[in-house]
Amino acid sequence: MGDHYDQDNSIGDHMTSVDLSELQSTLASDVDEELASTPEVIDVGHNLDVSKLAVTARRWHIVTDVVSVVADLKNSTQLGTGKWAASTASIYQAATGNVVRIFDEFDADFLQIQGDGVIGLFWGERRYERAMCAGITVLSFSHDLVNKLEAKWDNLKDLTGYKVGVSNSRVLVKNVGTPRNPAQQEPIWAGKSVNYATKAAQSADRHELIVTGSVWDRITSNDYLALSCSCGSGASDIIWDDFVIDRLPDDDPEAIGRKLVSSWCSVHGAEYCAAILDGKKTRTDVTEARAALQRKHFKNAIWENAERRRTDRRARLSGLR
Ligand SMILES: [Zn+2]
C-alpha cells in the first residue's frame, strides 16, 4: 500500500456522532414553526438573481417562466458495472463536462449536475431560443460522442447517448440547506418545469429531444425551429413527431408534446443557430412545409383539445398576476 492510504487513515479519528433525540426534536419544532408562519413570496417576474436567494429567511421568489432543459445519459446505471467499468470514467468525463460547456455557451441562467444528467435552466430574454439551441446542440454532440465511444469500445454498440427533455412553468425558488455552509446549500425549484423536463427526457430514446405541449406552443411559429432546413427535397415538417409523454399525468395537456428526431444540419446548423439566438423567426422557403404542419393537426381532436386547455391555462395565470 502506498502513502496515500496511510494518510487517509487519519479520517478514522473523525467519528460521526449524532444525538438522535435532540435532532428529532429540532426537526419537529422547525416543522411546527414553518407551518405556523406564512412564508414571504416575492414576485420577481423574469428577473431572478440566484446569488440573492435566502437560506434562513422564509422568503421565496416566484419567477414567471423558467425553461428547463434536462440532458440524460441513456443506460448510465449499466455503464458503471461489469464489462463497461473501464470505459465509464472516460464517458462521464467526456459526456458530462461537455454538456455543461454547451449549456454555459448558451448562457444558461442556472446549471446543475445530477448524477449522470445535466439540468440547464433559462429565464428572461430569449429563454426559449437559448434553451432550444442548447438542447439541439446536445443532440448533435450526442451523435459525435457515441460515434467516438463505439469506435473505441465495440461492446458499447447502441448502448448509450443523450436523451433531452424541455419543459417550462412558473417556478417558486428558495435556497435550502445548512445555514453558514454554502457547500450544503442548493436552490430548490418548485413547479412543473424541472420535473416535467426530467420526465420528458426519461421518455426519449438516445439522440431525441422531447418538448412538453407549452414549449411547442412557444416555438411552433419559429420557422428555424419547427421546420427542417432546405437540404434534400426542401423544407418539411418531418423533423418533429407528435409524442405523448406517458410519464406525465394523462389529464395534463402538457403531456401532449412533440419529439425532435433531427439535430443541426452540417450545412445550415451554424446559420440557423445564429438566426434563432438573434430572434429571427421567418424564412421564405417554408410555405409548403407550414401548410403540411397545419394539416397534421387540423381536425386532430386530442391535439386541439390539449392546445385549447394550455391556452386557457396561460390566460388564467396571466389574469391572476
Ligand atoms: Zn441543411
Residues whose N, C-alpha, C, O or C-beta is under 5 A from the ligand:
A	BS01	ZN	C229 S230 C231 C265 V267 H268
